[in-house]
Amino acid sequence: MAIVRRQLVAALVAFLVLTLLTGVAYPLAVTGIAQVVFPGRADGSLVERDGVVVGSRLIGQPFAGARWFHPRPSAAGDGYDAMASSASNLGPTNPTLLAEVRRRAAAYRRENGLSPGAPVPQDAVTSSGSGLDPQISVANARIQAARVARARGLSLADVLALVAEHTDGRALGFLGEPGVNVLELDLELDGSHG
């Protein structure tokens, strides 16, 4: 009985010590270091406008209407729901996904004044793994630029210059593809070009 009691006490002490170390001390230390070294990133890369948080540089959100660049479609919850981040989980041959992609492609072509058979960037018609990508491809942004320029009464060259200004390079210089942050681009358009 004494052996069992000793083992139970040792197990309980180990449980408490490890819980404090890995469940309290470590997270607090990492959070503290992150706050000191990367304060903006540690707080969610929030984007403010006139002192009001309008979004995060890391989370996509919807923009509708001809005056705005539109983000990648979202499968998160009812759309762009950060509390329900997820993909559609439909495979590439799933009839539901294929019908949705055809519907989105037709709408994208109509909205951007493209011919019925014009190629459409993949990220314009499919959602991402998280459903909340903040970026679109450069090709997608360049196609949308003409619509946004017309709607805002701007020159296409000016809008394309803003697209180039808000294009992020590859991660670490070689991973992934360059992308355009939709929130930052739309805020710039709204702030600089009404």
mmCIF file of the C-alpha atoms, coordinates in Angstrom:
data_MODEL
# 
_entry.id   MODEL 
# 
loop_
_atom_site.group_PDB 
_atom_site.id 
_atom_site.type_symbol 
_atom_site.label_atom_id 
_atom_site.label_alt_id 
_atom_site.label_comp_id 
_atom_site.label_asym_id 
_atom_site.label_entity_id 
_atom_site.label_seq_id 
_atom_site.pdbx_PDB_ins_code 
_atom_site.Cartn_x 
_atom_site.Cartn_y 
_atom_site.Cartn_z 
_atom_site.occupancy 
_atom_site.B_iso_or_equiv 
_atom_site.pdbx_formal_charge 
_atom_site.auth_seq_id 
_atom_site.auth_comp_id 
_atom_site.auth_asym_id 
_atom_site.auth_atom_id 
_atom_site.pdbx_PDB_model_num 
ATOM 1   C CA . MET A 1 1   ? 0.000   0.000  0.000   1.00 0.00 ? 1   MET A CA 1 
ATOM 2   C CA . ALA A 1 2   ? 2.860   2.405  0.827   1.00 0.00 ? 2   ALA A CA 1 
ATOM 3   C CA . ILE A 1 3   ? 4.422   1.736  -2.597  1.00 0.00 ? 3   ILE A CA 1 
ATOM 4   C CA . VAL A 1 4   ? 1.168   2.569  -4.370  1.00 0.00 ? 4   VAL A CA 1 
ATOM 5   C CA . ARG A 1 5   ? 0.787   5.739  -2.333  1.00 0.00 ? 5   ARG A CA 1 
ATOM 6   C CA . ARG A 1 6   ? 4.386   6.804  -3.131  1.00 0.00 ? 6   ARG A CA 1 
ATOM 7   C CA . GLN A 1 7   ? 3.815   6.162  -6.853  1.00 0.00 ? 7   GLN A CA 1 
ATOM 8   C CA . LEU A 1 8   ? 0.517   8.046  -6.810  1.00 0.00 ? 8   LEU A CA 1 
ATOM 9   C CA . VAL A 1 9   ? 2.104   11.052 -5.069  1.00 0.00 ? 9   VAL A CA 1 
ATOM 10  C CA . ALA A 1 10  ? 5.049   11.010 -7.511  1.00 0.00 ? 10  ALA A CA 1 
ATOM 11  C CA . ALA A 1 11  ? 2.670   10.841 -10.484 1.00 0.00 ? 11  ALA A CA 1 
ATOM 12  C CA . LEU A 1 12  ? 0.562   13.688 -9.113  1.00 0.00 ? 12  LEU A CA 1 
ATOM 13  C CA . VAL A 1 13  ? 3.649   15.858 -8.468  1.00 0.00 ? 13  VAL A CA 1 
ATOM 14  C CA . ALA A 1 14  ? 4.974   15.121 -11.983 1.00 0.00 ? 14  ALA A CA 1 
ATOM 15  C CA . PHE A 1 15  ? 1.555   15.977 -13.451 1.00 0.00 ? 15  PHE A CA 1 
ATOM 16  C CA . LEU A 1 16  ? 1.381   19.294 -11.603 1.00 0.00 ? 16  LEU A CA 1 
ATOM 17  C CA . VAL A 1 17  ? 4.981   20.282 -12.379 1.00 0.00 ? 17  VAL A CA 1 
ATOM 18  C CA . LEU A 1 18  ? 4.635   19.428 -16.083 1.00 0.00 ? 18  LEU A CA 1 
ATOM 19  C CA . THR A 1 19  ? 1.271   21.199 -16.308 1.00 0.00 ? 19  THR A CA 1 
ATOM 20  C CA . LEU A 1 20  ? 2.792   24.350 -14.820 1.00 0.00 ? 20  LEU A CA 1 
ATOM 21  C CA . LEU A 1 21  ? 5.842   24.147 -17.081 1.00 0.00 ? 21  LEU A CA 1 
ATOM 22  C CA . THR A 1 22  ? 4.163   23.275 -20.380 1.00 0.00 ? 22  THR A CA 1 
ATOM 23  C CA . GLY A 1 23  ? 0.720   24.735 -19.789 1.00 0.00 ? 23  GLY A CA 1 
ATOM 24  C CA . VAL A 1 24  ? 1.596   27.988 -18.032 1.00 0.00 ? 24  VAL A CA 1 
ATOM 25  C CA . ALA A 1 25  ? 5.302   28.919 -17.961 1.00 0.00 ? 25  ALA A CA 1 
ATOM 26  C CA . TYR A 1 26  ? 6.178   27.999 -21.561 1.00 0.00 ? 26  TYR A CA 1 
ATOM 27  C CA . PRO A 1 27  ? 3.156   29.721 -23.190 1.00 0.00 ? 27  PRO A CA 1 
ATOM 28  C CA . LEU A 1 28  ? 3.723   32.852 -21.080 1.00 0.00 ? 28  LEU A CA 1 
ATOM 29  C CA . ALA A 1 29  ? 7.418   32.930 -22.004 1.00 0.00 ? 29  ALA A CA 1 
ATOM 30  C CA . VAL A 1 30  ? 6.745   32.481 -25.723 1.00 0.00 ? 30  VAL A CA 1 
ATOM 31  C CA . THR A 1 31  ? 3.980   35.104 -25.658 1.00 0.00 ? 31  THR A CA 1 
ATOM 32  C CA . GLY A 1 32  ? 6.229   37.552 -23.789 1.00 0.00 ? 32  GLY A CA 1 
ATOM 33  C CA . ILE A 1 33  ? 9.120   37.064 -26.207 1.00 0.00 ? 33  ILE A CA 1 
ATOM 34  C CA . ALA A 1 34  ? 6.782   37.423 -29.202 1.00 0.00 ? 34  ALA A CA 1 
ATOM 35  C CA . GLN A 1 35  ? 5.329   40.647 -27.769 1.00 0.00 ? 35  GLN A CA 1 
ATOM 36  C CA . VAL A 1 36  ? 8.824   42.102 -27.411 1.00 0.00 ? 36  VAL A CA 1 
ATOM 37  C CA . VAL A 1 37  ? 10.343  40.864 -30.684 1.00 0.00 ? 37  VAL A CA 1 
ATOM 38  C CA . PHE A 1 38  ? 7.287   40.931 -33.026 1.00 0.00 ? 38  PHE A CA 1 
ATOM 39  C CA . PRO A 1 39  ? 4.581   43.038 -31.339 1.00 0.00 ? 39  PRO A CA 1 
ATOM 40  C CA . GLY A 1 40  ? 2.414   43.553 -34.453 1.00 0.00 ? 40  GLY A CA 1 
ATOM 41  C CA . ARG A 1 41  ? 2.552   39.940 -35.507 1.00 0.00 ? 41  ARG A CA 1 
ATOM 42  C CA . ALA A 1 42  ? 1.996   38.608 -31.998 1.00 0.00 ? 42  ALA A CA 1 
ATOM 43  C CA . ASP A 1 43  ? -1.234  40.608 -31.801 1.00 0.00 ? 43  ASP A CA 1 
ATOM 44  C CA . GLY A 1 44  ? -2.580  39.199 -35.081 1.00 0.00 ? 44  GLY A CA 1 
ATOM 45  C CA . SER A 1 45  ? -1.131  41.619 -37.665 1.00 0.00 ? 45  SER A CA 1 
ATOM 46  C CA . LEU A 1 46  ? -4.142  43.874 -37.216 1.00 0.00 ? 46  LEU A CA 1 
ATOM 47  C CA . VAL A 1 47  ? -4.738  46.654 -39.742 1.00 0.00 ? 47  VAL A CA 1 
ATOM 48  C CA . GLU A 1 48  ? -6.024  49.949 -38.362 1.00 0.00 ? 48  GLU A CA 1 
ATOM 49  C CA . ARG A 1 49  ? -7.604  52.862 -40.116 1.00 0.00 ? 49  ARG A CA 1 
ATOM 50  C CA . ASP A 1 50  ? -8.208  56.102 -38.238 1.00 0.00 ? 50  ASP A CA 1 
ATOM 51  C CA . GLY A 1 51  ? -7.561  54.246 -34.969 1.00 0.00 ? 51  GLY A CA 1 
ATOM 52  C CA . VAL A 1 52  ? -10.138 51.545 -35.709 1.00 0.00 ? 52  VAL A CA 1 
ATOM 53  C CA . VAL A 1 53  ? -9.205  47.925 -36.441 1.00 0.00 ? 53  VAL A CA 1 
ATOM 54  C CA . VAL A 1 54  ? -10.609 47.072 -39.879 1.00 0.00 ? 54  VAL A CA 1 
ATOM 55  C CA . GLY A 1 55  ? -9.120  43.613 -40.323 1.00 0.00 ? 55  GLY A CA 1 
ATOM 56  C CA . SER A 1 56  ? -6.008  41.496 -40.181 1.00 0.00 ? 56  SER A CA 1 
ATOM 57  C CA . ARG A 1 57  ? -3.263  41.295 -42.755 1.00 0.00 ? 57  ARG A CA 1 
ATOM 58  C CA . LEU A 1 58  ? -3.424  37.509 -42.297 1.00 0.00 ? 58  LEU A CA 1 
ATOM 59  C CA . ILE A 1 59  ? -7.169  36.820 -42.629 1.00 0.00 ? 59  ILE A CA 1 
ATOM 60  C CA . GLY A 1 60  ? -9.230  37.312 -45.778 1.00 0.00 ? 60  GLY A CA 1 
ATOM 61  C CA . GLN A 1 61  ? -12.510 39.150 -45.660 1.00 0.00 ? 61  GLN A CA 1 
ATOM 62  C CA . PRO A 1 62  ? -15.195 39.820 -48.256 1.00 0.00 ? 62  PRO A CA 1 
ATOM 63  C CA . PHE A 1 63  ? -15.367 42.860 -50.515 1.00 0.00 ? 63  PHE A CA 1 
ATOM 64  C CA . ALA A 1 64  ? -18.275 43.171 -52.933 1.00 0.00 ? 64  ALA A CA 1 
ATOM 65  C CA . GLY A 1 65  ? -18.970 45.615 -55.734 1.00 0.00 ? 65  GLY A CA 1 
ATOM 66  C CA . ALA A 1 66  ? -17.117 46.805 -58.792 1.00 0.00 ? 66  ALA A CA 1 
ATOM 67  C CA . ARG A 1 67  ? -15.037 49.361 -56.840 1.00 0.00 ? 67  ARG A CA 1 
ATOM 68  C CA . TRP A 1 68  ? -13.175 46.675 -54.884 1.00 0.00 ? 68  TRP A CA 1 
ATOM 69  C CA . PHE A 1 69  ? -10.735 43.886 -55.549 1.00 0.00 ? 69  PHE A CA 1 
ATOM 70  C CA . HIS A 1 70  ? -12.397 40.662 -54.535 1.00 0.00 ? 70  HIS A CA 1 
ATOM 71  C CA . PRO A 1 71  ? -10.668 38.011 -52.439 1.00 0.00 ? 71  PRO A CA 1 
ATOM 72  C CA . ARG A 1 72  ? -10.463 34.314 -53.054 1.00 0.00 ? 72  ARG A CA 1 
ATOM 73  C CA . PRO A 1 73  ? -13.756 32.470 -52.397 1.00 0.00 ? 73  PRO A CA 1 
ATOM 74  C CA . SER A 1 74  ? -14.163 31.225 -48.838 1.00 0.00 ? 74  SER A CA 1 
ATOM 75  C CA . ALA A 1 75  ? -15.392 27.880 -47.545 1.00 0.00 ? 75  ALA A CA 1 
ATOM 76  C CA . ALA A 1 76  ? -15.067 28.953 -43.910 1.00 0.00 ? 76  ALA A CA 1 
ATOM 77  C CA . GLY A 1 77  ? -18.439 28.715 -42.224 1.00 0.00 ? 77  GLY A CA 1 
ATOM 78  C CA . ASP A 1 78  ? -20.898 30.916 -44.104 1.00 0.00 ? 78  ASP A CA 1 
ATOM 79  C CA . GLY A 1 79  ? -17.923 32.587 -45.767 1.00 0.00 ? 79  GLY A CA 1 
ATOM 80  C CA . TYR A 1 80  ? -14.933 34.375 -44.257 1.00 0.00 ? 80  TYR A CA 1 
ATOM 81  C CA . ASP A 1 81  ? -15.824 33.177 -40.760 1.00 0.00 ? 81  ASP A CA 1 
ATOM 82  C CA . ALA A 1 82  ? -12.525 33.040 -38.858 1.00 0.00 ? 82  ALA A CA 1 
ATOM 83  C CA . MET A 1 83  ? -14.173 30.930 -36.146 1.00 0.00 ? 83  MET A CA 1 
ATOM 84  C CA . ALA A 1 84  ? -14.928 28.206 -38.725 1.00 0.00 ? 84  ALA A CA 1 
ATOM 85  C CA . SER A 1 85  ? -11.757 28.156 -40.807 1.00 0.00 ? 85  SER A CA 1 
ATOM 86  C CA . SER A 1 86  ? -11.817 25.208 -43.175 1.00 0.00 ? 86  SER A CA 1 
ATOM 87  C CA . ALA A 1 87  ? -11.695 24.043 -46.747 1.00 0.00 ? 87  ALA A CA 1 
ATOM 88  C CA . SER A 1 88  ? -14.621 22.593 -48.665 1.00 0.00 ? 88  SER A CA 1 
ATOM 89  C CA . ASN A 1 89  ? -13.072 19.100 -48.478 1.00 0.00 ? 89  ASN A CA 1 
ATOM 90  C CA . LEU A 1 90  ? -14.507 18.303 -51.911 1.00 0.00 ? 90  LEU A CA 1 
ATOM 91  C CA . GLY A 1 91  ? -12.185 16.372 -54.227 1.00 0.00 ? 91  GLY A CA 1 
ATOM 92  C CA . PRO A 1 92  ? -11.260 17.595 -57.737 1.00 0.00 ? 92  PRO A CA 1 
ATOM 93  C CA . THR A 1 93  ? -13.758 15.242 -59.416 1.00 0.00 ? 93  THR A CA 1 
ATOM 94  C CA . ASN A 1 94  ? -16.652 15.949 -57.049 1.00 0.00 ? 94  ASN A CA 1 
ATOM 95  C CA . PRO A 1 95  ? -19.688 17.072 -59.095 1.00 0.00 ? 95  PRO A CA 1 
ATOM 96  C CA . THR A 1 96  ? -20.656 19.668 -56.482 1.00 0.00 ? 96  THR A CA 1 
ATOM 97  C CA . LEU A 1 97  ? -17.211 21.273 -56.611 1.00 0.00 ? 97  LEU A CA 1 
ATOM 98  C CA . LEU A 1 98  ? -17.101 21.178 -60.419 1.00 0.00 ? 98  LEU A CA 1 
ATOM 99  C CA . ALA A 1 99  ? -20.524 22.853 -60.656 1.00 0.00 ? 99  ALA A CA 1 
ATOM 100 C CA . GLU A 1 100 ? -19.472 25.508 -58.121 1.00 0.00 ? 100 GLU A CA 1 
ATOM 101 C CA . VAL A 1 101 ? -16.227 26.223 -60.000 1.00 0.00 ? 101 VAL A CA 1 
ATOM 102 C CA . ARG A 1 102 ? -18.144 26.553 -63.308 1.00 0.00 ? 102 ARG A CA 1 
ATOM 103 C CA . ARG A 1 103 ? -20.634 28.927 -61.653 1.00 0.00 ? 103 ARG A CA 1 
ATOM 104 C CA . ARG A 1 104 ? -17.852 31.013 -60.093 1.00 0.00 ? 104 ARG A CA 1 
ATOM 105 C CA . ALA A 1 105 ? -15.890 31.120 -63.376 1.00 0.00 ? 105 ALA A CA 1 
ATOM 106 C CA . ALA A 1 106 ? -18.932 32.360 -65.320 1.00 0.00 ? 106 ALA A CA 1 
ATOM 107 C CA . ALA A 1 107 ? -19.625 35.026 -62.677 1.00 0.00 ? 107 ALA A CA 1 
ATOM 108 C CA . TYR A 1 108 ? -15.944 36.090 -62.644 1.00 0.00 ? 108 TYR A CA 1 
ATOM 109 C CA . ARG A 1 109 ? -15.887 36.404 -66.443 1.00 0.00 ? 109 ARG A CA 1 
ATOM 110 C CA . ARG A 1 110 ? -19.129 38.427 -66.455 1.00 0.00 ? 110 ARG A CA 1 
ATOM 111 C CA . GLU A 1 111 ? -18.017 40.691 -63.626 1.00 0.00 ? 111 GLU A CA 1 
ATOM 112 C CA . ASN A 1 112 ? -14.632 41.420 -65.185 1.00 0.00 ? 112 ASN A CA 1 
ATOM 113 C CA . GLY A 1 113 ? -15.786 41.761 -68.801 1.00 0.00 ? 113 GLY A CA 1 
ATOM 114 C CA . LEU A 1 114 ? -14.027 38.628 -70.063 1.00 0.00 ? 114 LEU A CA 1 
ATOM 115 C CA . SER A 1 115 ? -15.203 36.519 -73.001 1.00 0.00 ? 115 SER A CA 1 
ATOM 116 C CA . PRO A 1 116 ? -17.088 33.297 -72.115 1.00 0.00 ? 116 PRO A CA 1 
ATOM 117 C CA . GLY A 1 117 ? -14.081 31.077 -72.856 1.00 0.00 ? 117 GLY A CA 1 
ATOM 118 C CA . ALA A 1 118 ? -11.361 33.266 -71.331 1.00 0.00 ? 118 ALA A CA 1 
ATOM 119 C CA . PRO A 1 119 ? -9.061  31.532 -68.831 1.00 0.00 ? 119 PRO A CA 1 
ATOM 120 C CA . VAL A 1 120 ? -9.755  32.329 -65.184 1.00 0.00 ? 120 VAL A CA 1 
ATOM 121 C CA . PRO A 1 121 ? -7.099  32.197 -62.436 1.00 0.00 ? 121 PRO A CA 1 
ATOM 122 C CA . GLN A 1 122 ? -7.543  29.175 -60.191 1.00 0.00 ? 122 GLN A CA 1 
ATOM 123 C CA . ASP A 1 123 ? -7.624  31.263 -57.030 1.00 0.00 ? 123 ASP A CA 1 
ATOM 124 C CA . ALA A 1 124 ? -10.605 33.225 -58.399 1.00 0.00 ? 124 ALA A CA 1 
ATOM 125 C CA . VAL A 1 125 ? -12.855 30.145 -58.410 1.00 0.00 ? 125 VAL A CA 1 
ATOM 126 C CA . THR A 1 126 ? -11.564 27.832 -55.658 1.00 0.00 ? 126 THR A CA 1 
ATOM 127 C CA . SER A 1 127 ? -11.279 28.348 -51.934 1.00 0.00 ? 127 SER A CA 1 
ATOM 128 C CA . SER A 1 128 ? -8.043  27.767 -50.055 1.00 0.00 ? 128 SER A CA 1 
ATOM 129 C CA . GLY A 1 129 ? -7.268  25.169 -47.428 1.00 0.00 ? 129 GLY A CA 1 
ATOM 130 C CA . SER A 1 130 ? -8.111  27.620 -44.645 1.00 0.00 ? 130 SER A CA 1 
ATOM 131 C CA . GLY A 1 131 ? -10.916 29.364 -46.480 1.00 0.00 ? 131 GLY A CA 1 
ATOM 132 C CA . LEU A 1 132 ? -9.448  32.672 -45.297 1.00 0.00 ? 132 LEU A CA 1 
ATOM 133 C CA . ASP A 1 133 ? -6.541  33.500 -47.610 1.00 0.00 ? 133 ASP A CA 1 
ATOM 134 C CA . PRO A 1 134 ? -5.792  37.227 -47.454 1.00 0.00 ? 134 PRO A CA 1 
ATOM 135 C CA . GLN A 1 135 ? -4.034  37.196 -50.825 1.00 0.00 ? 135 GLN A CA 1 
ATOM 136 C CA . ILE A 1 136 ? -4.927  36.625 -54.440 1.00 0.00 ? 136 ILE A CA 1 
ATOM 137 C CA . SER A 1 137 ? -2.565  35.829 -57.279 1.00 0.00 ? 137 SER A CA 1 
ATOM 138 C CA . VAL A 1 138 ? -0.990  38.635 -59.276 1.00 0.00 ? 138 VAL A CA 1 
ATOM 139 C CA . ALA A 1 139 ? -2.834  37.349 -62.379 1.00 0.00 ? 139 ALA A CA 1 
ATOM 140 C CA . ASN A 1 140 ? -6.171  37.550 -60.548 1.00 0.00 ? 140 ASN A CA 1 
ATOM 141 C CA . ALA A 1 141 ? -5.436  41.103 -59.362 1.00 0.00 ? 141 ALA A CA 1 
ATOM 142 C CA . ARG A 1 142 ? -4.354  42.215 -62.836 1.00 0.00 ? 142 ARG A CA 1 
ATOM 143 C CA . ILE A 1 143 ? -7.609  40.942 -64.368 1.00 0.00 ? 143 ILE A CA 1 
ATOM 144 C CA . GLN A 1 144 ? -9.688  42.701 -61.695 1.00 0.00 ? 144 GLN A CA 1 
ATOM 145 C CA . ALA A 1 145 ? -7.704  45.938 -62.109 1.00 0.00 ? 145 ALA A CA 1 
ATOM 146 C CA . ALA A 1 146 ? -9.564  46.975 -65.265 1.00 0.00 ? 146 ALA A CA 1 
ATOM 147 C CA . ARG A 1 147 ? -12.967 46.639 -63.536 1.00 0.00 ? 147 ARG A CA 1 
ATOM 148 C CA . VAL A 1 148 ? -11.791 48.567 -60.464 1.00 0.00 ? 148 VAL A CA 1 
ATOM 149 C CA . ALA A 1 149 ? -10.224 51.309 -62.610 1.00 0.00 ? 149 ALA A CA 1 
ATOM 150 C CA . ARG A 1 150 ? -13.463 51.762 -64.591 1.00 0.00 ? 150 ARG A CA 1 
ATOM 151 C CA . ALA A 1 151 ? -15.622 51.819 -61.441 1.00 0.00 ? 151 ALA A CA 1 
ATOM 152 C CA . ARG A 1 152 ? -13.408 54.387 -59.739 1.00 0.00 ? 152 ARG A CA 1 
ATOM 153 C CA . GLY A 1 153 ? -12.686 56.523 -62.800 1.00 0.00 ? 153 GLY A CA 1 
ATOM 154 C CA . LEU A 1 154 ? -8.947  55.852 -62.543 1.00 0.00 ? 154 LEU A CA 1 
ATOM 155 C CA . SER A 1 155 ? -6.439  54.936 -65.192 1.00 0.00 ? 155 SER A CA 1 
ATOM 156 C CA . LEU A 1 156 ? -5.592  51.272 -65.524 1.00 0.00 ? 156 LEU A CA 1 
ATOM 157 C CA . ALA A 1 157 ? -1.897  52.171 -65.162 1.00 0.00 ? 157 ALA A CA 1 
ATOM 158 C CA . ASP A 1 158 ? -2.543  53.780 -61.755 1.00 0.00 ? 158 ASP A CA 1 
ATOM 159 C CA . VAL A 1 159 ? -4.467  50.773 -60.470 1.00 0.00 ? 159 VAL A CA 1 
ATOM 160 C CA . LEU A 1 160 ? -1.835  48.338 -61.783 1.00 0.00 ? 160 LEU A CA 1 
ATOM 161 C CA . ALA A 1 161 ? 0.840   50.408 -60.031 1.00 0.00 ? 161 ALA A CA 1 
ATOM 162 C CA . LEU A 1 162 ? -1.074  49.956 -56.751 1.00 0.00 ? 162 LEU A CA 1 
ATOM 163 C CA . VAL A 1 163 ? -1.312  46.214 -57.434 1.00 0.00 ? 163 VAL A CA 1 
ATOM 164 C CA . ALA A 1 164 ? 2.458   46.093 -57.908 1.00 0.00 ? 164 ALA A CA 1 
ATOM 165 C CA . GLU A 1 165 ? 2.979   48.146 -54.737 1.00 0.00 ? 165 GLU A CA 1 
ATOM 166 C CA . HIS A 1 166 ? 0.880   45.682 -52.702 1.00 0.00 ? 166 HIS A CA 1 
ATOM 167 C CA . THR A 1 167 ? 2.386   42.521 -54.154 1.00 0.00 ? 167 THR A CA 1 
ATOM 168 C CA . ASP A 1 168 ? 4.256   40.428 -51.605 1.00 0.00 ? 168 ASP A CA 1 
ATOM 169 C CA . GLY A 1 169 ? 7.163   38.331 -52.841 1.00 0.00 ? 169 GLY A CA 1 
ATOM 170 C CA . ARG A 1 170 ? 7.748   34.655 -52.277 1.00 0.00 ? 170 ARG A CA 1 
ATOM 171 C CA . ALA A 1 171 ? 8.222   33.526 -48.677 1.00 0.00 ? 171 ALA A CA 1 
ATOM 172 C CA . LEU A 1 172 ? 11.939  33.385 -47.861 1.00 0.00 ? 172 LEU A CA 1 
ATOM 173 C CA . GLY A 1 173 ? 12.542  34.440 -51.467 1.00 0.00 ? 173 GLY A CA 1 
ATOM 174 C CA . PHE A 1 174 ? 11.773  31.018 -52.968 1.00 0.00 ? 174 PHE A CA 1 
ATOM 175 C CA . LEU A 1 175 ? 8.654   29.459 -51.400 1.00 0.00 ? 175 LEU A CA 1 
ATOM 176 C CA . GLY A 1 176 ? 5.213   29.798 -52.980 1.00 0.00 ? 176 GLY A CA 1 
ATOM 177 C CA . GLU A 1 177 ? 4.137   32.450 -55.422 1.00 0.00 ? 177 GLU A CA 1 
ATOM 178 C CA . PRO A 1 178 ? 3.902   36.229 -55.114 1.00 0.00 ? 178 PRO A CA 1 
ATOM 179 C CA . GLY A 1 179 ? 0.486   37.410 -53.913 1.00 0.00 ? 179 GLY A CA 1 
ATOM 180 C CA . VAL A 1 180 ? -1.517  40.601 -53.542 1.00 0.00 ? 180 VAL A CA 1 
ATOM 181 C CA . ASN A 1 181 ? -3.009  41.410 -50.131 1.00 0.00 ? 181 ASN A CA 1 
ATOM 182 C CA . VAL A 1 182 ? -6.634  42.329 -50.922 1.00 0.00 ? 182 VAL A CA 1 
ATOM 183 C CA . LEU A 1 183 ? -7.388  44.174 -47.659 1.00 0.00 ? 183 LEU A CA 1 
ATOM 184 C CA . GLU A 1 184 ? -4.350  46.431 -47.900 1.00 0.00 ? 184 GLU A CA 1 
ATOM 185 C CA . LEU A 1 185 ? -4.924  47.100 -51.607 1.00 0.00 ? 185 LEU A CA 1 
ATOM 186 C CA . ASP A 1 186 ? -8.606  47.973 -51.134 1.00 0.00 ? 186 ASP A CA 1 
ATOM 187 C CA . LEU A 1 187 ? -7.810  50.208 -48.164 1.00 0.00 ? 187 LEU A CA 1 
ATOM 188 C CA . GLU A 1 188 ? -5.167  52.003 -50.212 1.00 0.00 ? 188 GLU A CA 1 
ATOM 189 C CA . LEU A 1 189 ? -7.649  52.484 -53.047 1.00 0.00 ? 189 LEU A CA 1 
ATOM 190 C CA . ASP A 1 190 ? -10.289 53.784 -50.678 1.00 0.00 ? 190 ASP A CA 1 
ATOM 191 C CA . GLY A 1 191 ? -7.900  56.090 -48.838 1.00 0.00 ? 191 GLY A CA 1 
ATOM 192 C CA . SER A 1 192 ? -5.945  57.467 -51.779 1.00 0.00 ? 192 SER A CA 1 
ATOM 193 C CA . HIS A 1 193 ? -8.508  57.277 -54.526 1.00 0.00 ? 193 HIS A CA 1 
ATOM 194 C CA . GLY A 1 194 ? -11.834 57.668 -52.759 1.00 0.00 ? 194 GLY A CA 1 
# 
